[in-house]
Amino acid sequence: MKQSELFTKVLREAPKDEVSVNAQLLIRGGFIHKVMAGAYEYLPLGLRVLNNINQIIREEMNAIGGVELSMTALQDKQTWEKTNRWSDETVDVWFKSKLKSNADVGLGFTHEEPLTSLMKNYISSYRDLPVLVYQIQTKFRNELRAKSGIMRGREFLMKDLYSFCRSKEQHEEFYGKAKNAYLRIFERVGLGDRTFVTFASGGSFSKYSHEFQTLTEAGEDMIYLDRKKKIAVNKEVLSEEVISDLGLSKGDLEEVKAVEVGNIFSLGTRFSDAFNLNYIDEKGQSCPVIMGSYGIGPGRVMGTVVEIFHDDKGIIWPEAIAPYKYHLINIAKDPQSSESIYQTLLDKNYSVLYDQRDETAGVKFADSDLIGLPLRILVSDKTLKEDSVELKNRQTQETQLIKIKDLSKHLKK
């Protein structure tokens, strides 16, 4: 991508109505555009980051047997009445409207009910189980407060996976696989050393659910962390009984702020009972399907990464999710060498953003720091005198001169 072909522009000042670091930097860098509180459009650079996160999630979900589908955002009232979750008294974040026929319709904030209803068409025997399906789909929640940028939205993307199993043992086996897959996801996006399995309320069907909490001062949650054991307890469930149950010591627990980037729940038979989702076992007996729910917000992950990986100049993207790996910048009077390098990188399928704009070196450097690509390749009259380019690491700020003839080999290595 040539930077001049991006229709977006970087902004020198942060939007005055944004208080979160992620929103300020992402808007200034041309990654997102704010439509209203809690609703953001992903511009070309931001969409590339989001797609990179989604790809990592897909790979890990597929690796544990997940099968992707896509469900409707429009929700039928009757489906949700089966669990009493159409009621505004039960769920206070619905966006609701009416069809031309005057029938009630809502925008999905999650998908347990419609997916359980769908599975009645496909699950009837123990031979049909387990079923492990997921989607990466837009959700809508009428949040009272939406002041954390893309970390808390009214319209947002969610990866939600649902498991349908024949027994508690089969469910727990997959639940463990999902927990490990989540840890791999957060490791791959760059949050691994800051993200901890956190014990939270398990509701009616299990003693605990598990949140994945990432340490950051921008977080809305308070957790109690045992760093040595790498587990934490949500403040909402912290008690002497829980501490003892988990084999923790109160003196080892550190109170820290965190943001919930994912969660997994055992649902038991709550939804299968409501929809009569049963299967026939080997003995011919009818049994309810046991379910689980597993969620990650890709946009929230993206916002969390920005909250953690930035400096006073801009964003510092982890390589795995950066919109481009290399930022090629030309400040030489003759752009011929830069054009040749750009074409070589493209021919070798390197991910590169090329800044060949007619701007000052200072503007280009400031924009580059704000956008935050992992490696900057600078072509200047000074470097060309040595038949070289300057390679700068955005995170470490280390620079080195690389001969142009050795550049491809060096980048590959």
C-alpha positions in Angstrom: 0.0 0.0 0.0 1.2 3.5 -0.9 0.5 5.9 1.9 -0.7 8.5 -0.6 -3.5 6.1 -1.7 -4.9 5.9 1.8 -7.8 8.3 2.0 -7.3 8.7 5.7 -5.2 11.4 7.3 -3.5 11.5 10.7 -4.6 14.1 13.2 -2.2 16.2 15.3 -4.6 16.6 18.2 -6.7 14.0 20.0 -10.5 14.3 19.8 -11.7 16.3 22.8 -14.6 14.0 23.5 -12.4 10.9 23.8 -10.9 10.1 27.2 -9.5 6.7 26.5 -6.0 6.3 25.1 -7.0 3.6 22.6 -9.7 5.9 21.0 -7.4 8.9 21.0 -4.5 7.1 19.2 -6.6 5.0 16.9 -8.6 8.0 15.7 -5.5 10.2 15.3 -3.7 7.4 13.4 -6.5 6.9 11.0 -7.5 3.4 12.2 -11.1 4.1 13.3 -13.7 6.8 12.9 -16.2 7.6 15.6 -19.9 7.8 14.5 -21.3 8.2 18.0 -20.6 7.0 21.5 -20.0 3.3 21.4 -20.0 3.0 17.6 -16.9 3.2 15.5 -16.1 2.5 11.8 -12.9 0.6 11.1 -10.9 2.4 8.4 -8.4 0.5 6.1 -5.5 0.4 8.6 -7.8 -0.5 11.5 -9.6 -3.2 9.5 -6.3 -4.8 8.7 -5.5 -5.0 12.4 -8.9 -6.4 13.2 -8.6 -9.0 10.5 -5.2 -10.1 11.8 -6.7 -10.6 15.2 -9.7 -12.5 13.7 -7.4 -14.8 11.8 -5.5 -15.7 14.9 -8.8 -16.5 16.7 -10.0 -18.5 13.7 -6.8 -20.6 13.6 -7.0 -21.4 17.3 -10.8 -22.2 17.2 -10.4 -24.4 14.2 -7.5 -26.2 15.8 -9.7 -27.4 18.7 -12.5 -28.5 16.3 -14.6 -25.4 16.0 -16.6 -24.9 12.8 -17.5 -21.4 11.7 -20.9 -20.2 10.8 -22.7 -16.8 10.6 -26.0 -16.1 12.2 -28.4 -13.2 11.9 -28.2 -10.1 14.0 -32.1 -9.8 13.8 -33.7 -11.7 16.6 -37.2 -13.1 16.9 -39.1 -12.3 20.1 -40.6 -15.8 20.5 -37.1 -17.4 20.5 -36.0 -15.3 23.5 -39.2 -15.6 25.4 -38.4 -19.3 26.0 -35.7 -18.3 28.4 -37.4 -15.1 29.6 -34.5 -13.1 28.2 -36.7 -10.9 25.9 -37.9 -9.1 29.0 -36.2 -5.7 29.6 -36.3 -6.5 33.3 -34.1 -9.5 32.7 -31.9 -8.1 30.0 -31.5 -4.3 30.0 -29.2 -3.9 27.0 -31.6 -4.8 24.2 -31.9 -2.7 21.0 -35.5 -3.4 19.9 -37.7 -2.3 17.0 -40.7 -3.4 15.0 -41.2 -4.8 11.5 -43.6 -3.3 9.0 -46.0 -6.0 10.2 -45.8 -4.6 13.7 -44.0 -7.8 14.9 -41.3 -7.2 17.6 -37.7 -7.7 16.6 -34.3 -7.2 18.4 -30.7 -6.9 17.6 -28.7 -9.8 19.1 -26.5 -9.1 22.1 -25.4 -12.8 22.3 -26.6 -16.0 20.5 -27.3 -18.8 23.0 -31.0 -18.9 22.3 -31.0 -18.8 18.5 -28.2 -21.3 18.2 -29.8 -23.7 20.6 -33.0 -23.4 18.5 -31.0 -24.0 15.3 -29.4 -27.1 16.7 -32.8 -28.8 17.2 -32.5 -29.4 13.4 -29.2 -31.2 13.6 -28.9 -32.9 17.0 -31.0 -36.0 17.8 -28.5 -38.8 18.6 -25.4 -39.2 20.7 -23.6 -39.8 17.4 -24.2 -36.1 16.5 -22.2 -34.9 19.5 -20.1 -33.0 20.2 -21.0 -30.0 18.1 -18.6 -27.0 18.3 -19.6 -24.0 16.4 -18.4 -20.3 16.4 -18.9 -17.1 14.6 -17.2 -13.7 14.4 -20.2 -11.4 14.2 -21.6 -8.0 15.1 -23.4 -7.7 18.4 -25.5 -4.8 19.8 -25.8 -3.8 23.4 -27.5 -0.6 24.6 -24.8 0.1 27.2 -25.4 2.9 29.7 -21.8 4.0 29.4 -19.6 3.7 26.4 -16.5 5.8 27.3 -13.7 3.3 26.8 -13.3 3.6 23.0 -13.4 0.3 21.2 -13.1 -1.5 24.5 -16.7 -1.1 25.3 -19.1 -0.5 22.4 -22.8 -0.5 21.6 -22.1 -2.1 18.3 -19.1 -4.4 18.3 -17.6 -7.6 16.9 -17.6 -10.8 19.0 -16.2 -14.2 18.5 -18.7 -16.5 20.3 -18.2 -20.2 20.3 -20.8 -22.7 21.7 -20.2 -26.3 22.6 -22.9 -29.0 22.6 -21.9 -32.1 24.4 -23.4 -35.4 25.5 -21.9 -35.6 29.0 -20.3 -33.6 31.7 -17.0 -35.4 31.0 -17.1 -34.6 27.3 -18.0 -30.9 28.1 -15.1 -30.6 30.6 -12.6 -32.1 28.1 -13.5 -29.4 25.5 -13.7 -26.7 28.1 -10.1 -27.4 29.0 -9.1 -27.3 25.3 -10.9 -23.9 24.9 -9.2 -22.5 27.9 -5.7 -23.4 26.5 -6.7 -22.1 23.1 -7.6 -18.7 24.6 -4.3 -18.5 26.3 -2.6 -19.2 23.0 -4.6 -16.5 21.3 -3.6 -13.8 23.9 0.0 -15.0 23.6 -0.1 -14.6 19.8 -1.6 -11.1 19.8 1.0 -9.9 22.3 -0.9 -9.9 25.6 0.3 -13.3 26.9 2.5 -12.1 29.8 -0.2 -9.7 31.0 -3.3 -11.9 30.7 -4.4 -14.3 33.5 -7.1 -16.9 33.9 -9.4 -15.3 36.5 -12.0 -17.2 38.5 -15.4 -15.6 38.4 -19.0 -16.6 39.2 -20.1 -19.8 37.5 -23.8 -19.2 37.8 -26.2 -22.1 38.4 -24.4 -24.8 36.5 -20.8 -24.7 37.7 -18.9 -23.4 40.6 -16.7 -21.0 38.5 -16.6 -19.5 35.1 -13.2 -18.2 33.8 -12.4 -14.8 32.6 -9.2 -13.8 30.8 -8.1 -10.5 32.4 -5.3 -8.4 31.0 -3.6 -6.1 33.4 -3.9 -2.4 32.5 -4.7 0.8 34.3 -7.4 1.4 31.7 -9.3 -1.7 32.9 -12.7 -1.5 34.5 -12.3 -4.6 36.7 -10.5 -5.2 39.9 -8.9 -8.6 40.3 -6.7 -10.3 42.9 -3.7 -11.9 41.3 -1.2 -14.5 42.4 1.6 -13.9 40.0 3.5 -17.0 40.9 0.6 -19.3 40.2 -0.6 -17.1 37.3 -4.2 -17.2 38.4 -6.5 -14.5 39.7 -9.9 -14.1 41.4 -12.5 -11.5 40.3 -13.3 -9.1 43.2 -17.0 -10.0 42.8 -16.4 -13.5 44.1 -13.4 -13.0 46.4 -13.9 -14.6 49.8 -12.0 -16.7 52.3 -13.9 -19.8 51.0 -12.8 -19.1 47.4 -9.2 -18.4 48.4 -9.1 -21.7 50.3 -10.9 -23.6 47.5 -8.3 -22.5 44.9 -5.4 -23.2 47.1 -4.3 -19.6 47.3 -2.9 -17.5 50.1 -4.4 -14.1 50.8 -1.0 -12.7 51.4 0.1 -13.6 47.9 -2.8 -11.8 46.3 -2.2 -8.5 44.6 -5.0 -6.1 43.9 -4.7 -4.9 40.2 -6.8 -3.3 37.6 -7.6 -5.3 34.5 -9.8 -5.5 31.4 -11.7 -8.7 30.5 -10.7 -9.7 27.0 -12.4 -13.1 27.0 -14.6 -15.4 29.0 -15.8 -19.0 29.0 -18.9 -20.4 30.8 -20.4 -23.8 31.5 -24.1 -23.4 30.6 -25.2 -26.9 31.7 -28.7 -27.6 30.4 -30.3 -24.2 30.9 -30.8 -23.5 27.2 -31.3 -27.1 26.0 -34.0 -27.6 28.7 -35.8 -24.4 27.5 -35.7 -25.5 23.8 -36.1 -29.3 24.5 -32.7 -29.9 22.8 -32.2 -33.6 23.6 -30.4 -36.5 22.2 -31.0 -40.3 22.3 -28.2 -42.1 24.0 -26.9 -45.7 23.4 -29.6 -47.1 25.6 -32.4 -45.3 23.9 -32.9 -42.8 26.6 -33.6 -39.1 25.9 -31.0 -36.8 27.5 -30.5 -33.0 27.5 -27.5 -31.6 25.7 -24.8 -30.0 27.9 -23.7 -26.6 26.6 -20.8 -24.1 27.0 -20.2 -20.6 25.8 -16.8 -19.0 24.9 -16.4 -15.3 24.0 -13.7 -13.0 22.8 -14.2 -9.4 21.6 -11.7 -8.8 18.8 -12.2 -5.0 19.0 -11.7 -5.1 22.7 -8.5 -7.0 22.2 -7.3 -4.4 19.7 -8.1 -1.5 22.1 -6.4 -3.3 25.0 -3.2 -3.8 22.9 -3.2 0.0 22.2 -3.7 0.8 25.9 -0.6 -1.2 26.7 1.7 -0.8 23.7 2.1 2.9 23.1 4.4 5.8 24.1 4.2 9.6 23.9 4.6 9.4 20.1 2.0 6.8 19.2 1.1 3.2 19.0 3.6 0.3 19.1 1.9 -2.6 17.3 3.0 -6.2 18.1 4.2 -7.7 14.8 1.5 -10.4 14.6 -1.4 -8.0 14.4 0.2 -4.9 12.9 -1.6 -3.6 9.8 1.8 -3.8 7.9 5.1 -5.0 9.2 7.3 -2.5 7.4 7.0 1.2 7.0 9.2 2.2 4.0 9.8 6.0 4.0 11.5 8.0 1.3 13.1 11.3 2.1 15.7 11.1 -0.7 15.5 13.7 -3.4 15.4 11.0 -6.1 12.7 8.4 -5.3 14.0 5.8 -7.7 15.8 3.7 -5.1 12.8 3.7 -2.8 10.5 2.7 -5.7 12.8 -0.2 -6.5 13.0 -1.3 -2.9 9.2 -1.1 -2.7 8.7 -3.2 -5.7 11.2 -5.8 -4.5 9.4 -6.1 -1.2 6.0 -6.5 -2.9 7.4 -9.2 -5.2 8.6 -11.1 -2.2 5.1 -10.7 -0.5 6.4 -8.5 2.3 3.8 -6.5 4.2 4.8 -2.9 3.6 3.3 0.6 3.7 5.2 2.9 1.5 5.3 6.6 2.4 6.3 8.4 -0.8 4.3 11.5 -0.1 5.6 15.0 -0.7 5.9 15.9 2.9 8.8 16.9 5.1 11.0 14.3 6.9 9.6 15.5 10.3 6.0 15.0 9.2 6.8 11.5 7.9 8.6 10.5 11.0 5.9 11.8 13.3 3.2 10.0 11.2 5.3 6.8 11.3 5.6 6.9 15.0 1.9 7.5 15.5 0.9 4.6 13.2 3.4 2.4 15.0 4.4 -0.3 12.5 7.1 -2.6 13.9 10.0 -1.8 11.6 10.8 1.4 9.7 12.9 1.3 6.5 14.3 4.8 5.8 15.8 5.8 2.4 17.6 9.1 2.5 20.4 10.8 0.5 22.6 10.0 3.5 21.9 6.3 3.5 22.1 6.1 -0.3 25.7 7.4 -0.2 26.5 4.1 1.5 24.2 2.1 -0.7 22.2 1.4 2.4 18.9 2.0 4.2 18.3 2.6 7.9 16.2 0.0 9.7 14.6 1.1 12.9 12.7 -1.0 15.5 9.6 0.9 16.7 9.6 -0.8 20.1 13.3 -0.8 21.0 14.2 2.4 18.9 17.3 0.5 17.8 18.6 1.4 14.3 21.1 -0.2 11.9 22.3 0.4 8.4 21.6 -2.4 6.0 23.1 -2.6 2.5 20.3 -2.4 -0.1 21.6 -5.5 -1.8 21.3 -7.5 1.5 17.9 -6.0 2.6 15.6 -8.9 1.4 17.9 -11.5 3.0 18.1 -9.5 6.2 14.3 -9.1 6.5 13.7 -12.8 5.7 16.2 -13.7 8.5 
